[in-house]
Amino acid sequence: MKLLRLLYRFYILLRPQYGWNIPMILYRMTGFTFEFLRYARMPRNQQFDISVFDWYPCLTDKTESTPLDPVYFYQDTWAARKIFESKPDHHYDVGSSAKTIGIISQFVPTTMVDIRPVELKLDNLYFTKGSITALPFEDNSIGSISSLCVVEHIGLGRYGDPLDQFGSEKAIAELVRVTKPGGSIYFTVPIESENRTYFNGYRSFTLDYILKLFASCELIESRFIYGRTLFEVHAPKSNSGIGLFLLRKKG
């Protein structure tokens, strides 16, 4: 039984790391085994048993630098900092990373809206089930709202939402509708030199088009991620970027 449990653990751990690349798994496991043997020959810490049946091989973490997705690293830290500086009485988010919103909720009470329920509980974090194209809030009722790398997916069916070629536009209209005059909108989307649909992954937008959709708002701040760098200036000819926008609804 121990051997079967060990083999099952290997399957669960190694398949996401290497798929069905058996030669690579064997190569990495050989190095892992020799490292284990060196570890086992060290002066023993008597508080811990050492057994091959407790192996838990993590073979892809020896990297020269910390692996990070630059988009989520920059956009989430940017949004958290701006929300912290604003210090709203209550913040609302629609569809962004639950990890990020959970952290934000620890310094400002936050309500998260998503079509998929969040099953974990956390103080100061509240959940409301709803669609970004039909938010369950009254007009002009929210003073602080965010939606980070969400709108570009709406209407493409990727997350079980209805197909709609105007899904992104409807989502932006809803964010604006529920925001009160003077309220803040923290918003990010892919930015390119042309409007494009990469079905069913995401859409990308021109800067002019995004600002047109937010015509009833004032642009307070913008930042742009190109590659692994955060810039203050838009590069119109770039074909791959993420725009970060802080907007304020006009009174």
C-alpha positions in Angstrom: 0.0 0.0 0.0 2.9 2.4 0.8 4.4 1.8 -2.6 1.0 2.4 -4.3 0.5 5.7 -2.4 4.0 6.7 -3.4 3.5 6.0 -7.1 0.2 7.9 -7.0 1.9 10.9 -5.4 4.5 10.8 -8.1 1.8 10.8 -10.7 0.0 13.8 -9.1 3.2 15.7 -8.7 5.2 14.9 -11.8 2.5 15.0 -14.5 1.8 18.8 -14.1 5.6 19.4 -14.1 6.5 17.3 -17.2 3.3 15.8 -18.7 4.1 12.5 -20.3 7.7 13.3 -21.0 9.0 10.0 -19.4 12.7 10.5 -20.4 12.8 13.9 -18.7 11.1 12.5 -15.6 13.6 9.7 -15.4 16.5 12.1 -15.9 15.2 14.5 -13.2 14.4 11.7 -10.8 17.9 10.3 -11.1 19.3 13.7 -9.9 16.6 13.8 -7.2 17.6 10.4 -6.0 21.3 11.2 -5.7 20.5 14.4 -3.9 18.3 12.5 -1.5 21.2 10.0 -0.8 23.5 12.9 -0.1 20.9 14.4 2.3 20.4 11.0 4.0 24.2 10.7 4.7 24.3 14.1 6.5 24.3 14.2 10.4 20.9 13.0 11.3 18.3 15.3 12.8 16.7 12.8 15.2 13.4 14.7 15.3 12.6 13.6 11.7 12.4 10.3 10.0 13.8 9.9 6.5 12.1 7.4 4.2 11.8 6.9 0.4 8.0 6.4 1.0 7.8 10.1 2.0 9.4 11.4 -1.2 7.6 14.5 -2.5 9.6 15.4 -5.7 9.3 19.0 -6.8 11.7 19.1 -9.8 11.1 22.4 -11.5 11.7 25.0 -8.8 15.5 25.3 -9.2 15.4 28.5 -11.2 17.9 31.4 -11.4 15.2 34.0 -10.6 11.8 33.9 -9.0 9.2 32.9 -11.7 6.6 35.6 -11.9 3.9 36.6 -14.4 4.8 40.3 -15.0 1.2 41.2 -15.8 -0.4 40.1 -12.6 2.7 41.2 -10.5 2.5 44.7 -11.8 -1.2 45.2 -12.2 -2.1 43.7 -8.9 0.5 45.6 -6.9 -0.4 48.8 -8.7 -4.1 48.4 -8.0 -3.5 47.5 -4.3 -1.3 50.6 -3.8 -3.8 52.9 -5.4 -6.7 51.5 -3.4 -4.7 51.8 -0.2 -3.8 55.4 -1.0 -7.5 56.2 -1.6 -8.7 54.5 1.6 -12.3 53.9 0.5 -14.9 52.9 3.2 -15.7 49.9 1.1 -14.2 48.5 -2.1 -15.9 46.4 -4.8 -14.3 44.1 -7.3 -15.7 42.3 -10.3 -13.9 39.1 -11.4 -10.3 39.8 -10.5 -7.8 37.4 -8.9 -9.3 36.2 -5.7 -5.9 36.1 -4.1 -5.3 39.7 -4.8 -8.8 40.8 -3.7 -8.3 38.7 -0.5 -5.2 40.7 0.3 -6.9 44.0 -0.5 -9.8 43.1 1.8 -7.4 43.0 4.8 -6.9 46.7 4.7 -10.3 47.8 3.3 -13.7 45.9 3.5 -14.2 44.4 0.1 -17.1 42.8 -1.8 -16.1 40.5 -4.6 -18.6 39.8 -7.5 -18.2 36.8 -9.8 -20.3 34.3 -11.7 -18.4 31.5 -9.9 -18.7 31.4 -6.0 -15.7 31.9 -3.8 -15.9 29.0 -1.3 -13.2 30.2 1.2 -14.1 32.6 4.1 -12.1 35.6 5.2 -12.8 38.5 7.5 -13.7 41.7 5.6 -14.2 39.8 2.3 -17.8 39.5 1.1 -19.0 37.7 -1.9 -21.9 38.4 -4.2 -22.8 36.2 -7.2 -23.4 38.2 -10.3 -22.4 38.9 -13.9 -20.3 41.9 -15.0 -22.8 42.5 -17.8 -25.7 42.9 -15.2 -24.2 43.9 -11.9 -26.5 43.6 -8.9 -26.1 47.2 -7.8 -28.1 50.4 -8.3 -27.0 53.2 -10.5 -24.4 55.6 -9.0 -24.0 53.6 -5.9 -20.3 52.5 -5.6 -17.4 54.8 -4.7 -14.5 52.3 -5.5 -14.6 49.4 -7.9 -12.0 47.4 -9.7 -11.9 44.8 -12.6 -8.4 43.6 -13.5 -7.9 41.7 -16.7 -11.5 40.6 -16.8 -13.4 42.6 -19.4 -11.3 41.2 -22.3 -12.8 37.8 -21.7 -16.5 38.7 -21.6 -18.7 37.3 -24.3 -16.2 34.7 -25.5 -17.6 31.8 -23.6 -14.3 30.8 -22.0 -15.7 30.9 -18.5 -19.1 29.7 -19.2 -20.6 33.1 -20.0 -22.9 33.6 -23.0 -21.4 34.4 -26.4 -21.7 38.1 -27.1 -19.6 40.1 -29.6 -20.4 43.2 -27.5 -19.6 41.6 -24.1 -16.7 43.8 -23.3 -18.5 47.0 -24.1 -21.5 45.9 -22.0 -19.2 45.1 -19.1 -17.5 48.5 -19.2 -20.9 50.2 -19.4 -22.0 48.3 -16.2 -18.8 49.4 -14.3 -19.5 53.0 -15.2 -23.2 52.7 -14.4 -22.8 51.5 -10.8 -20.0 53.9 -10.0 -21.1 57.1 -8.3 -20.0 60.5 -9.6 -16.5 61.1 -8.2 -16.0 57.4 -7.7 -12.9 55.5 -8.8 -12.6 52.7 -11.3 -9.4 50.5 -11.3 -9.3 48.8 -14.7 -6.8 46.8 -16.8 -7.0 45.2 -20.3 -4.7 44.2 -23.1 -3.7 47.1 -25.3 -2.6 46.8 -28.9 -2.4 48.9 -32.1 -5.7 47.4 -33.3 -8.8 46.0 -31.8 -8.5 42.2 -32.0 -10.4 39.1 -30.9 -8.3 36.1 -30.0 -11.2 33.6 -29.8 -11.9 32.3 -27.2 -9.0 33.5 -25.1 -9.4 37.3 -24.9 -9.8 40.6 -26.8 -7.2 43.3 -27.1 -8.1 47.0 -27.5 -6.6 50.2 -28.8 -6.1 52.9 -26.2 -8.4 55.3 -28.1 -11.2 52.8 -28.0 -10.9 52.1 -24.3 -11.0 55.8 -23.5 -14.0 56.2 -25.8 -15.9 53.5 -23.8 -15.0 55.4 -20.6 -16.0 58.8 -22.1 -18.0 59.7 -19.0 -14.9 59.3 -16.9 -11.8 61.3 -16.4 -8.5 59.4 -16.8 -6.5 60.0 -13.6 -3.5 57.7 -14.2 -2.4 55.2 -16.7 0.5 52.7 -16.8 1.5 50.1 -19.4 3.2 46.7 -19.2 5.3 45.7 -22.1 7.2 42.5 -21.7 8.6 42.5 -18.2 8.7 46.2 -17.6 6.1 48.7 -16.3 6.1 52.0 -18.3 4.3 55.3 -17.7 4.0 56.0 -21.5 1.9 54.2 -24.0 3.7 52.7 -27.1 1.1 52.9 -29.9 3.1 50.6 -32.2 3.4 47.8 -29.7 1.4 44.7 -30.5 1.5 43.3 -27.0 0.8 45.3 -23.8 -1.5 45.6 -20.8 -3.0 49.0 -19.9 -3.6 49.9 -16.3 -6.1 52.7 -15.8 -7.4 54.7 -12.8 -10.5 56.5 -13.9 -12.9 58.9 -12.0 -16.5 59.1 -13.0 -17.5 62.7 -13.9 -20.0 64.4 -11.7 
